């Protein structure tokens, strides 16, 4: 399935969707706490529904009420179904792998063809070091895990994915010994670890930071029932802000930012560095953009999901955009560095692909084209926004948005986008 995207001008109001990362974490932790724990303002997407189903397979009893999830029975209290299908969700399979190691029964965890290409071995090695039995397909899903881990000293590299560390942190308090966690190499996506620790604290568990992003101690504890409200998603907000910069006319994004840590919030600083004024008033976000943006050099080591919305802004810059230290974006749903480099060239952008990033230079000969998103939700949305700027584009795989922003096409069309499914 493809979409046709014509040149568009956006005006009016659109509501930013809830945060996917916090939805995942809060659902897992509420399922561990049980006793009517509640998660409000949940993002319901294929990814987060995979997390809800994983919790149910671990024995949790959960109810969906409008935009909320309520936990009646916690993980371990109900019937255990030893098969987890994480579909396309890396967060689901990685956190669920940690939880699976708490059970003495064997659990099989798998996902779609894209997820089966994503690395798991560093997490499996860490779990095996404290007593789990793990097997995999060359270090990737499908995997089998049998516990029961007891905790203790764990060493894990941080340069692949912070999700591995989040999985260990979430699992650690439920082990007999707790966990002394040491992270080797430079940790990528640090703010996602902060998000995990903040959500754990909300459910009554304390993580002792010995050396930030290097050493943590988690003593044996119990998750306590609570109500957690998910904030807006800065990853999605970044895409909407890039749409405002490229195509907006009196375009306003609504949503409560909150005070929970989100690494992608740095996109506001990036925009301001490029000459865009971002205005936040009464839960409304708007921008004032110059005719041409300044370029710049941007380190996305802690915010790899900003790669797509930042890359497409190269269509409106006076100087080049250089994106660095984001090699781990090659390990997302797709190799985002390679695909962005290959596809934006079709629009007339001069792109140099680096091992850990991109250099993008605006051309005076922008044009439409066929853009292959490779079934990657963030690439699909970014390419649609690029199409709204240049016109006459076809973008593949619109169904991919179910992962993080299910109503993207419909909602964008209500504010002036011209996106039609072919």
LOPARO-210943 format. One record per residue (C-alpha): z, x, y; residue in one letter. Coordinates in steps of 0.5 Angstrom, whole numbers, plus 2048, in hexadecimal, padded with zeros to 3 digits. Last residue first. Layout:
ZXYa...
END
This chain:
7FA7F9809x8017F880Dx8007F7814x8047FB819x8037FA821x8097FB824x80B7F782Ax8137F5829x8127F0823x80D7F5820x8137FA81Fx8187F581Cx8137F3817x8107FA815x8187FD815x81B7F7811x81D7FC80Bx82080180Fx82380780Ax820806803x81C800804x817804809x813807803x80F800802x80B802808x808808803x80280A807x80080B80Ex7FA809812x7F980B819x7F480881Ex7F980A824x7FC810827x80380E829x804808824x80180C81Fx806812820x80C80C81Fx80880A819x809811817x810812818x81280C814x80E80E80Ex81181580Fx81881280Fx81680D809x813813804x80E80F800x809815800x808814808x801815808x7FE81480Fx7F781280Fx7F4813816x7F481281Ex7F3817823x7F681C828x7F182182Bx7F5824831x7F982782Bx80182882Bx80482E828x80982E822x80C83381Fx810831818x816833814x81983780Fx81383A80Bx80F839811x809835812x805835818x80282F81Bx7FD82E820x7FE826821x7F7822821x7F981C81Ex7F781F817x7FB825818x801820818x80081F811x80082680Dx806829812x80A823811x808823809x80A82A808x81182A80Cx813823809x813826802x81481F7FFx81A81A7FEx81E820801x81E8277FEx81982A803x81D828809x82282D806x81E83280Ax820830810x822836814x81D835819x81983081Dx814833823x81182E828x80B83182Cx80B830833x80882A838x80B825832x80881E831x80581E82Ax80B823828x80F81D828x80D81C821x81182281Ex817820821x81781981Ex81581C817x81A822817x82081E81Ax82281D812x824824812x82A824816x82F82A815x82982F814x82582C819x82583281Ex820830824x81B834828x81883182Ex81382D831x814829838x811822838x80B82083Cx80B81983Fx812819840x81781583Cx81C81083Ex82080D838x824807836x82A806832x82E7FF832x8357FF82Fx8387FD836x83480383Ax83180A836x82B80D83Bx827812838x82381783Dx81E81A83Ax81C82183Cx81B825836x822827836x824820837x82181E831x82482482Dx82B82282Fx82981B82Dx82781D826x82E820825x83081A823x82D81C81Cx83381F81Ax83781981Ax83F81981Bx84281281Bx844810823x84080A823x839809825x838801826x8317FF826x82B7FC82Ax82580082Bx8217FE832x81A7FF833x8187FE83Bx811801839x812806833x80C80982Fx80D81082Fx814811831x81780A82Ex81480C828x817812827x81E80F829x81C80A823x81B81081Fx822813821x82580C820x82380C819x827813818x82C81181Dx82E80B818x83380681Bx83A806819x83D803813x8437FF813x84980180Ex84E7FC80Cx854800807x857800800x85A8077FFx85680D7FBx85C8107F7x85D8187F7x85D81E7F3x85D8247F8x8568267FCx85682D7FFx85082F802x84C836804x845838807x84383280Cx849833810x84E83880Dx85483580Ax85382E80Bx858829808x854823806x85981C806x857816803x85980F805x85380B805x85180D80Dx85381480Bx84D814806x84981180Bx84A817810x84981C80Ax84381A808x84081980Fx842820811x83F82380Ax83881F80Dx83A823814x838829810x83182880Ex83082F80Bx836833809x83583B809x83683F803x83C83D7FEx8408377FFx8478377FCx84B8317FAx8528317F7x85382B7F3x8588267F1x85C8277EBx85B8217E7x85581E7EAx8548187EFx85581C7F5x84F8207F3x84981B7F2x84881A7FAx8488217FBx8448237F5x83E81E7F7x83F8207FFx83E8277FDx8378267F9x8358217FEx835827803x82F829800x82B8307FEx82F835802x836833801x8378377FAx83C8357F6x8438387F3x8488337F0x8508357EFx8548307EBx8528287E9x8538257E3x84C8237E1x84C81D7DCx84681D7DBx83F81C7D8x83981D7DCx83181C7DAx82C81D7DFx82581A7E0x82481D7E5x8238257E7x82682B7E5x82082D7E0x8218267DDx8298257DDx82F8267D9x8368267DBx83D8267D7x8438267DCx84982B7DCx84A82E7E3x8448337E3x84082D7E0x8408297E7x83E82F7EBx8388317E6x83682A7E7x83782A7EEx8328307EFx82D82D7EAx82C8277EDx8258287F1x8208237F3x81A8227EFx81D81C7EBx81E8187F1x8178187F3x8158157ECx81A80F7ECx8228107EAx8268137E5x82D8137E3x8308137DCx8378127DBx83B8157D5x8428127D4x8488167D6x8488147DDx84A8187E3x84381C7E3x83F8157E4x8428157EBx83F81C7EDx83981A7EAx8398137EEx83A8177F5x83481B7F3x82F8157F0x8318117F6x8308167FCx8298187F9x8278117F9x82080F7F6x82280B7F0x82980C7EFx8298097E8x83080A7E5x8318097DDx8388097DAx8398027DBx8418027DCx8447FB7DCx8497FA7E1x84F7FE7E4x84C8057E4x8498047EBx84D7FF7EFx84E7F77EEx84D7F27F4x8497F77F8x8467F37FEx83F7F5801x83D7F3808x8377F180Cx8367EA809x83C7EA804x83A7EE7FEx83F7EE7F8x8417F47F4x8457F57EDx8457FC7ECx8447FF7E5x8408057E5x83A8017E4x83C7FD7EAx83D8037EFx8368067EDx8337FF7EEx8367FF7F5x8348067F6x82D8047F4x82D7FE7F9x82F8047FEx8288077FDx8248017FCx8267FE803x82C7FA805x82F7FE80Bx8377FC80Bx83A7F9812x8407F880Ex8437FC808x8497F8805x84F7FA800x8517F47FDx8567F87F8x8517FD7F6x8528047F9x84D8087F4x8488027F6x84A8037FDx84880B7FDx84180A7FAx83F8047FFx842808805x83E80E803x83780B802x838807808x83A80D80Cx83481080Ax82F80A80Bx832809812x831802815x82A800817x82880081Fx8277FA822x8217F9826x8207F682Dx81A7F5832x8147F9833x80F7FE82Fx808800830x80380182Bx7FD804828x7FB802821x7FE80381Bx7FB800814x80080080Ex7FE802807x800800800x
END
